[in-house]
Structures are given as structure tokens and as C-alpha cells.
């Protein structure tokens, strides 16, 4: 816990931009952890901008676009990226069409906002069903 206190006191976070809507943030994670994290970020006056994505990095800030593709510039001097993934089942579907066996997609290629725990669970279930 001391590490997190030091980390939070050493950094200044102004804006957090996320492509997801608010009600999808932290899905699949611990409710208790998300509640504590959101409370701490609120205490640090972190502003969230949901349903937006970063379009460009410029000398004095970033350009983001919202859900209506309206672009705006946010001044900043530091950018920290935490990139998510969107599920991509194309290869699995292509293999399913070509092969006579069942193809199972697991992890981030099958679900958005996957967690290691969920990926391992999906793999376990797939292996169990094979046996």
C-alpha cells in the first residue's frame, strides 16, 4: 500500500480518456478494487473523458475525438498510454470454415476487456470439453 501512496503523490493526472462508456469501465474486475480506485482518482481530481479516443499527439497536447467525431485539443506535457484491445475472431471463424474440428477462441481475441483469470478459465473449459 505504501507504494501506491507514493505513486499517487508523485504524479499528477489531469485527464483520463477512454473509448468505453462509463458503465463499461472495469467490467470483469473486482468491484471493491474499482470502487477504491475510482474514489482515489476522484480525490486526486482526475477528470474522465469517456467514449473518446486520441487522434494525434502534438507538441503541446493531444487531439481527441468524441462519439460524434468532434475533435478537440487537450493541453498536456505528459502522456501515458494504456491500450486496450477489441476482440478479433476473424481467424477463428476462417479456421472454423476450413477445418472439420471445432475452433474455440479464448482470451482477448474472443472477448473485449479480457482478464488473465477469464482467459485461463476459458482455456480450461475448452480443454475440458475436448476431453
Beta strands, then each sheet from edge to edge (+ up, - down):
strand 1: 15-17
strand 2: 47-49
strand 3: 53-58
strand 4: 61-65
strand 5: 71-75
sheet 1: 1+ 2+
sheet 2: 3+ 4- 5+
end
